[in-house]
Amino acid sequence: MLIFSGIFKNAELNPEKICMTFNKKNITYGELVKNIDEKALFLAGKYEPASKIIIKK
């Protein structure tokens, strides 16, 4: 199983379970997957499939 598969499976089974703590903020599996989906949708609309991109803060 790939890491992201486990994250999505946990989000499906336990969306309110805490996945991680970042900067003293708890992030649930559901929140993490929602954030991943939002970023993926944005990138899919902006770039062609198989494009190489760099994500920086």
N, C-alpha and C positions, 0 to 999 in steps of 0.2 A: 504494500500500500504506500502510495506517495504521501508526503506530508500534507499537501493541499487537499487530498482526498479525505484524510482524517479530519481536517478542519471542517470541511463541508458536511461530513457525516455527523460529527458532533453538533454542528449547528442545527442540523435537521432533528436530531434526537434530544438535544439539551440546549436550546437557544439561549436560555437565561443563565447557563453555567459560565462562570468566569474562565476565560481563556488565558488572559494575561493581565498584568498590571504594568502600566506605562506612565511615568511621571505622576505616580500616586493615584492614577485613575484606573479603576477596574474596567476591562473590556470583555464583554461576553462573546461567545461564539456567534450569536446572532448579529451583534453589532459589527464584528470583524467581517463576516461574510457580506453583510450589507455594504460595508465600506469597500470591500474588494469588488463587488458587483458594480457599484457606482463608478469606480475608477476604470474598470474594464469597459464599461459602456462608453465612457468619455473617450478612452483611447481608441476603441473600435470605430468611433465616428470620426476620429481625427487622422488616423493612419491606415495605410493599406495593410492587409494581412501579410504576415511574415516580415514586416518592417522591424528594424532594430531601433530601440529607443533606450534612452537613459532617463531614469527617474531620480531627480535630485530634490533635496529639501530646499 
